[in-house]
Amino acid sequence: MPAIGGGPTGRPWRRVRARVLAASDVCYLCGHPGAGAVDHVISRKLRPDLALDPANLRPVHGSLSRCPWCKRACNEAKGDRPGLPPRHQPRQSRRW
């Protein structure tokens, strides 16, 4: 049975997803902890061969694990683009 929205399913995906989230839960888009989803840096549409490559996967806040600090679903804001526009890039709390 395919996943809703056409996302990856199956044991291989669950294993690689768990490994990525075990390594870090810091969202690579906003820099805040608590990420509960995994994003493909290079879209599965562009490179389906990288769908299960851990080097192409990063922790991210998704629709079910919104960021508790910036209140965004970072993965949905990003879409299929290779990164967020500059206004959405993480900022430091102050200049050091």
Secondary structure by P-SEA (a helix, b strand, c coil): ccccccccccaaaaaaaaaaaaacccccccccccccccccccccccccccccccccbbbbbccccccccccccccccccccccccccccccccccc
